[in-house]
Amino acid sequence: MSTLSQLAAVYAQLSLMAFGGANALIPEMQRQVVDVHHWMSAQAFAALYALAQAAPGPNMMVVSLVGLRVGGFWGALVTTGAVAAPSSVLTYLVSRVWDRFKNASWRTALQAGLQPVTIGLISASAALLIESTTVDWRAALVIVVTAGLFIFTKLNPLLILGAAAVTGAVGLVG
Amino acid sequence: MEAITTGETASPSVVDLFTGFFIVGVYGFGGVLPWARRMIVEQRKWLTPVEFTDMLGLCSFLPGGNIMNVTIALGARFRGIPGAAACFLGLMTAPVAIVIALGVVYDRYAYLPPVRQAFVALSAAAAAFVLATAWKIASPLRGKPLAIGVAACTFVAIAVLRLPLMAAMPVLTIGSTLLLWRFRK
């Protein structure tokens, strides 16, 4: 299989499991990209995830960046299209009949069942990203300090991310 | 026309749909949803607040990026498949172009020590951001031991055992749904 079709296969599979957006998909993306296909290291993947935060748009932009790194410009279009296509077709079909079952009890039950799974997945994403970004005690300090700022202050997250990058660039970290 | 049921006469063309979401894509730093709601409900009045919440309910229930699903559902509602394509491409064009440009610039300068060090710190902070997200969305689990158990099982299956999501996700979702339904209050 060519690299582009491998990228398409990986991301099309992820599409229908993307409850909770890209954040819930990070463990599987990392498993596929790092462990299964050996396209990059876990550190490089975490750096791409970080870079994606600097772009506007949906929180799926890390998908385009992985495509770019692995398959160039066409790789970026393939991964972005592949992650969107299956879920978009499903949304198109369901949106036409949604009124019929939006109050159905099985739908309420399924939504309640999905909630803790999504929370578990995003926690797993956090754990794996922390594992691959804690390269030394200074990176660990950045994680502790910024996590505190994200959770306990109302500062704009982009401001906190920017401050962390500047701190690193001037040589206080890394 | 379904739009008539709102009492509104909103009837955006394919071009309107593209440009509306194009602007949302450009502005949407740190989360697109607030910008999308502003454009759809407040500025262009394509949907009433209730209709928007309803559509968002559908789009959060289904897999895929919430906002990507909104582009499909809203575009299809007004202009069928061409409308859905227009909204989706409108939303994605600018962010994908910008992120590709960022990726190219990063690849070119990643070897420079200040850039490398900036990314060590930025990656750590981005990981902390996901941790904070997990912390915040976990608050509805308080006082629900069964749901906490499901979240813990998911965490172990994915982060510790590193099981493939294709295998783990259906089992966890079905198991969780049946368990929580059986012991619902």
Interface residues (C-beta under 8 A of the other chain):
Chain A: Q13 L14 S15 L16 M17 A18 F19 G20 G21 A22 N23 L25 I26 P27 E28 R31 D35 Q43 A46 A47 L48 Y49 A50 L51 A52 Q53 A54 A55 P56 G57 P58 N59 M60 M61 S64 L65 L68 R69 F73 A76 L77 T80 V83 A84 P86 S87 S88 L90 T91 Y92 V94 S95 R96 W98 K102 R107 A109 L110 Q111 A112 G113 L114 Q115 P116 V117 T118 I119 G120 L121 I122 S123 A124 S125 A126 A127 L128 L129 I130 S132 T133 T134 V135 A139 A140 V142 I143 V144 T146 A147 F150 I151 N156 P157 L158 I160 L161 A164 A165 V166 T167 G168 A169 V170 G171 L172 V173 G174
Chain B: G25 V26 Y27 G28 F29 G30 G31 V32 D54 M55 G57 L58 C59 F61 L62 P63 G64 G65 N66 I67 M68 N69 I72 A73 A76 R77 I81 A84 F88 L91 M92 A94 P95 V96 I98 V99 I100 L102 G103 V104 Y106 D107 A110 P114 V115 R116 Q117 A118 F119 V120 A121 L122 S123 A124 A125 A126 A127 A128 F129 V130 L131 A132 T133 A134 W135 K136 I137 A138 P140 L141 A147 I148 V150 A151 A152 C153 T154 F155 A157 I158 A159 R162 P164 L165 M166 M169 L172 T173 I174 S176 T177 L178 L179 L180 W181 R184
